[in-house]
Amino acid sequence: MDEERTAEWWGRRAWALLSAVRARAPLVQCITNLVSMDIVANALLAAGASPAMIHCLREIPDFTPRCDAVCVNVGTLSEDWLPSMHAAASACRPWVLDPAAAAASEFRMEACLSLLALRPAVVRGNASEILALASRSIASSSTFKGADSSHDSGDALEAAKSLAQSTGAVIAVSGAVDYITDGKQVVGASNGVAMMQKITATGCAVTALITAFVAVEPSDALVAAACALAIFGLAGEVGMESAKGPASLRMHLVDTLYCLDEQTVTSRVKITLQS
C-alpha cells in the first residue's frame, strides 16, 4: 500500500466515496435475508444509494444487468432463493457476499462455497464466518451462535488472508476492529460502538453499504470496503451521542448516514494500515 495513505488520506477518501454514492445513487440489488430487508434498504437510501430488493429468478435476466452492483446475503437461505443468488452474481459485476451464519449447516456452507466460486469483489463476515469459510468446513471447535461471532476479528486475520488469496476477493472481517485484506495488505477500521451489536442486521446493512461503495469504486474494492465500514461505524458513534438504547440508536444511525458532513468524516474516520 502506498505510503501516502495516511489517516488524513483515508478521511478524504471516505468522504469522496460517500459523496460519490450521494451524487450517483448507484442501483444496488439486494438478495438479502428477511430479517434485514428494512434496515438494509433504509441504510442504502440514507447513504444516497438506490436499493432494489428483488429476488425472483424470472426477473433477474431483465433487471440485474442494469444494476451497478449486487449484494447477496444468505441469512435466511432457502432452496428457492439460491438459484436467484447464483444468477444475480453471474449477471452483474461487481457483487458482494455476506455469508451469514455460514457454519449453521452443511447446506448453507455448500451454498456459500458455490457463491464464492462466482468471484465476489468483497466477502464481509464476522470472524466465525470467515474462519469457517477459510477452512471450507464447519469448525467443530467453534461454538455456533447463529449470525453472531464467537471469535474476535483478529482471530480470523490469517484465515482472511488465505481466503482472499484463494478466491481473489477482498475479505472484510467485522469486529471491534474491522480488518480488510486482499491477501497481502491489511487495513483496520476501528469506528463503531458496542451497542450496534444489539441491533439485528447491522452487519447485513454494512455489507450493503460496502456494495454501494464498491459500485462507485470498482477498481479498488479494498479501499471501498474499508471506507464503507468506517463510515457505518462512524454513523453509529454519532448516533450513540443521542441514543438511549438499541432502538433509538437504530434510528439515529440511519439519520446520521443521511446527515454526515465532510468535517465529521474527514476528522473522525479511523482507518489505519496494519501490514
Salt bridges, closest charged atoms under 4 A:
ASP38 OD2 - ARG250 NH2 2.61
ASP98 OD2 - ARG124 NH2 2.83
GLU158 OE2 - LYS161 NZ 3.57
GLU217 OE2 - ARG13 NH2 2.38
ASP220 OD2 - ARG5 NH2 3.54
GLU237 OE1 - ARG268 NH2 3.60
GLU241 OE2 - ARG268 NH1 3.27
